[in-house]
Amino acid sequence: MKNIAVILAAGNSTRFGSEKLFLDMQGQSLLGRTIEAFQNCSKIDEIILVTSLSKKEILQKELSPFFKLTHIIEGGKERFDSFKKSILFLQKSQKENARIIIHNGGNPFIASEEIFQGIALAEKKKNVIFGFFTPNSIKRVKQGEIIEALNRDEIFEAQTPQISDLETFVQAVKTTKNIFRDEAELLSSIGEKVWVYECSRNNRKITFPSDFPTVSRIGIGEDSHRFTAKYDSSKPLLIGGVKIDTPLSFDANSDGDIVLHALCNAITSAIGDKTLSEYADPMCHSGITDSQAYLKEALQRATTQYPAFQIQNVILSLEGKNPKIAPHHEKIQKKLMSLLNLTASQVGITYTTGEGLSDFGKGLGLRCTVSLFVSL
């Protein structure tokens, strides 16, 4: 019997807050990683992707290496609609009965070996659902009150794949008028017995940003500016968003805030994005000279690419003879805490005069190096 995997990926990721299927997973999209597991399973003969036409256009290039992917069909408004469309499509296109392996596109951590083992079980039992027994204490609650303590040894957290043969799925779809949360419920509704395959707890659906695996990265950024020959009262010295009372001005097109500029570079380096000038220069030319706007853009780039992006700590190292940083330490720290939503223990600031060994140490300008530790 032919084994056909159906990947349901037509949802709009409402609970996630942004489109999750294109999220980067070490150089591969979340959906690409999901499909790859089925591509690499020797028991899978064919893959059908159910998605929206707009996603289909974006995914065409990335999906081209998956030679088992034979069809991309338009999904429905709800998950059950997409499932039903795929079953009716397969009913028309398959000449013989086939085994159908339904999987959520948002479950990228399924292993090829587990798919193999699950299908092996389905060859004996026909109807199989993947998942794992909960390790948690489970209570039944009504109106805020605990009614019953449930036996966690009998609580099975359902995941995908969920497997049956095409003939059974067609019968179930044509029999019921209800909408079911998953295929196991649908099969049970027509009296079919469903068996469980206990897979790794890694095989979980990505529903919220917090479900996305935490990856640690380090970012490093640097910036420096010389001082103007004469003090420009229209351009007071800004360091870390704090105005410094000193007769010095940075020679810069923007406000010249070297701390925020170095911070921007550290953020974009952590996610493999382009350097500050790529986006700050056009903003500056349009009249936006406030470096806090550049920082906002850098953070937006990071959270767009990695919704779970979070700075864990930031370290600044300033080098220059003037101005003295120590009197402004707490103000700069508090400003960065506010801009980055961090606590005092997460913002470290160090500074040195440079002992006159560089132009910064000679008082001709100021340099800042920023190191970040971030989670994605």
N, C-alpha and C positions, 0 to 999 in steps of 0.2 A: 504493500500500500504506500502510495506517495505521501510524503510528509511536507505540508505547506505551512509555513509560518506567516501569520498575518500580524503586522505591526500597526497598532492603532495610534496615530499621531496627528489627529485633527483638532485636538483641544486648543483652547485659547490661553491656557496657563493662568487663569484668573486668580487662583489662590496663591500662585507663585509670585504674581505681581509684575511679571514680564515674560517674554518668550523664552522658555527654558530649553527648548530642543536644540537651539543653536549655541548654547553655552560651551565655552572651551573646556575640554578635558584633556589637557596635555597635548595640544595640537590637533585634537579631533573633537567634533561636535558631540553633544550628548546623544543625539539621535544616531549619529554615525557609529558611535561606540556600541549602542544598542544593537544595531543591525549587524555589526561585525561579529558579534557573538553567535548569531544564527548562521552567518556566512561561513564561519569556521567550524560549525558542527556538522560532522559527516552524515548524520541522519537527516538533515534538512535538505530537501530537494529543490525547494522553490520558496521565494519570499515575496509577499504582497505588502506594499506600503499603502496605508489609508491615511490621507492627509488633505490639507486644503490646497487649492490650485496655486495660491500665492507662495506657500511654503515649497511646493513642488518646483517652482521656477528657481527659487533660491538654492534648493538642494541638488539640482540636476548634476552639477559638476562633482560635488562631493560623493554622490551616490554612484557615479559611473564605475568605480572599481568593483562594486558588488555584483558579480555576474549572476548570482542566484536570484537577484531582484528582477522579476519579470514584468510586474505591473505596478503602477502607481495610480490609485483610484481616489476619487473625491469622497471625503468623509461627510458625516452628518453633523447636526448641531450638538447632539449629545453623544457620549461614548457608545451607548446602546444603538444609536442610529448608525454610527460608523461600523459597528460590529455587524449589524443586520445587513447593511449595504454590501459588506465584504462577503458574507455568506451567500447572498442572492447572486452576487457576481460570480462566485466560484461554482454555484449550482449550474449556471448557464455555460461556464467555460470548461468545466471538468467533465470528461466523458465517463470516468469511473469514480467510485467512492474514494475519498482521500482522508487522511488524518489532518486535522486543522489545529495548529498551535497558535492560540491567540495571546499576544503579548502587548503590554503598554509601551509606547515609545519612550515614556518617562521612567522606565526601569532599566538604567544603563549598566547595572552591576551584575547582571545574570552571566554565569559562566557557561562556556560551550559544553563543558563536561556535564554540568547540571542539566542542560537541555537534553543531552544524550541520554542521561539516566532517567529523566522524566518521561521521555518518549518510550524508553524501554519498559517502563511501568505501564504506560498507556497501551502498549502492545498486548499486555495481559489483562488490564482492567478497563480499557476503553476511555473512561472519563477520569481525568486527573487534574488536580489543581495544585500549584506550587504555593509554598508559604512556610511558616515556622510557628512553633508553639511559643506563646508569650512567656517571658521570664518574669513578668510583672504581677503584682497583686491586683486582681481585677474585682471591682465592685459594681453591683447594679444599683443605680441611683434614681430616685423619683422625687421631683420637686425639692432637690437639694439634700435629701435624706438617703442614707445608705439603706437599701432594702435587703440586699443579699450579698454575701461574699461568694464569688464564683470560683470554681476549681480551675486554676490556671493550666493544669495538665490537660484540660479539655478545650482550652481557648486557642484557636488556630488563627493566626494573622494571615489572611489571604493575600497573595500576590499573583503575579503572572509569571510564566505562561499558565493558561488553562486550556485543557486539551479534550477534544472528542473527535469523532469522525464527522465528515461533512453531512452525511445522511441524517445523523442524529441532530446536528445543529439546525439543519433545514426544517426538520420536523418540529423542533422546539420553537423556532422563529415563526413558523406558519400557524402553530397552535395557539400561542399566547398573544394577548393584546396588551399585556402589561409591559412596563419598562423595568429591567432588572439591573442591579448594580454590577453584577459580573456574570460570567458564563456558568459558574457553579450553581448560582441561584436559579438561573434559567433552566439548567438541566434538571435540577431537583423538582422544579415546578411541573415537569412532565413525568415524574416518577423515576427518573434515572438515578442510580447510585453514583456518587462521586467520591473518588479516593484522593488522598493527599500524598504529595511528595514533599518531604521536609528538606528544603533547600537552605543555603547559607543565609544568615540574617543580612548579609551584604546586599542580597537581591531585594531591595526595597524601592518603592516608588518615590521619586523626587516630587513632592507636593509643595513644600514651602522652602524658601532659601536656606533655612536651618537644616534641611535634609541633605543639602549639598555637602559633599565631603570637604573637610577643612584642609586646605593646602597652605603651607607656610612659605612665604617668599621674603626676600630681603631687597630693599630698594636703596640706591645711593644716588644723591644729587649734589651738584656743586654750582655755585655762582659767585661772581665777584664783580665789583665796580670800583673804578677810581673815583676820587673826589674831584669836583670842579675846582678850577683855579680860584674862583671867588664864590662866596656863599650866595645862593639863590633863595631868597625868602619865599618865593612861590613854590619851592620844592624842598620842604623840610626833610630831614633825614628820618626814614622809616626803617625799622628793624623788627621783623616779625609782627608787622601790623601796629607797632607802637611808635609814636612820634618821640624822637629823642631831641631834647633841648640842647643843641650844639650848633656852632656856626659852620656846619659842614653840609654839603649837598652831594648826592651821587650824580655822576655824569651818565645819565640814562634817558632813553626816550619815555619810558614809563616812570613810575615813582621810584624804581630802582631797588625795591625791597629784596635784598639778596637772600634773606632767610626764606621768604615765601617762594622766590624763584627756585632756590635749591630744593625746597620741599616739593614743588611741582615736579621737578626732574626726578626726585626720588620716587614719587608716586607712579609716574609713568614708566620709569625703569623697572619697577616691581612687576608691572603687568605686561612688559614688553612693548609698550607704546612709544610713540615718537617723542622727541625732546621738546622742551618748553617753547622754543622759538617757532615751531611748526604751527602752533595754534595761538600763542600769545602775540606774535608779531602782527598777524592780521587784525587781532582785536585792538592792539595799540594803534595801528594805522587808522582804525575806524573811530578812534577817540577814547577808547577804554584804557586808561593808564593805571587803574587801581589793581594792584597785584592780588588782592583778595578775589577779584573776578577771575583771575587766571587759576588760582587755587580751586575755586568752585568748579571750573571747567575740568581741571585734572581729576578731581574727585568724581565728577559726573562720568568721565571716561572710564574710570576704574569700576564704578558701580554698575555701569551699563554692561561692561564686559563680564564682570564678576559681581552679581547681586549681593553676595555675602561678604564682599570686600570690607575689611575692617583693619584699621591701624591699631596694632597692639602696643607699640611704643615708638617714640621718635627721639633721636639724639642729634643735637646741633653742636657743631664745632666752629667757632668764630676765630679768625685770626686778623689782628690789626692793632696798631699802636693806639689809635683813636677811633671812636670814642670809647671810654671805659664802659664795659658791659655790666660789670657787677652791680652798679646802682640800679640797673634796669632789669635785672634778672627775673624778679618775681612778676613784673608787669608783662614781660615777653612771654614767660611761662603761662600766665593766666590767659593771655590773648590766644596763644596756640591751643590751650585747653578748650577754649570757647570755639575756635574755628574748626577743631578736629574732633570735638566731643570726647575729650580724654580727661583723665585725672592727673594730678600733679606728679604722681609716681610714674606716669607714662611719658612724661616730657622731661628729657634731660638736656641741659645746656652747659657747654664748656666753652672756655675762651682763653686765648693766649695773645700776648703782645707780639710774638714772633721774634723777640729779641733782636730786632733790626736786621734779621738775616734775609728778609724778602722786602719787596716794595710795600707789602702790607705792614710789615714790622717797622718800616720807615715812615709810616703814616700817610702813604700816598693813596690808600684805598682800603677796602675791607673784603674779606673772603669768608664764605660760609660753606661748610660741607654738612649734608644731612644724611643720616642713616635711618632707615625704617625697617621695622619688622611687621609684616602684615599677614593676615589670614584671608583666604579666598573661599 
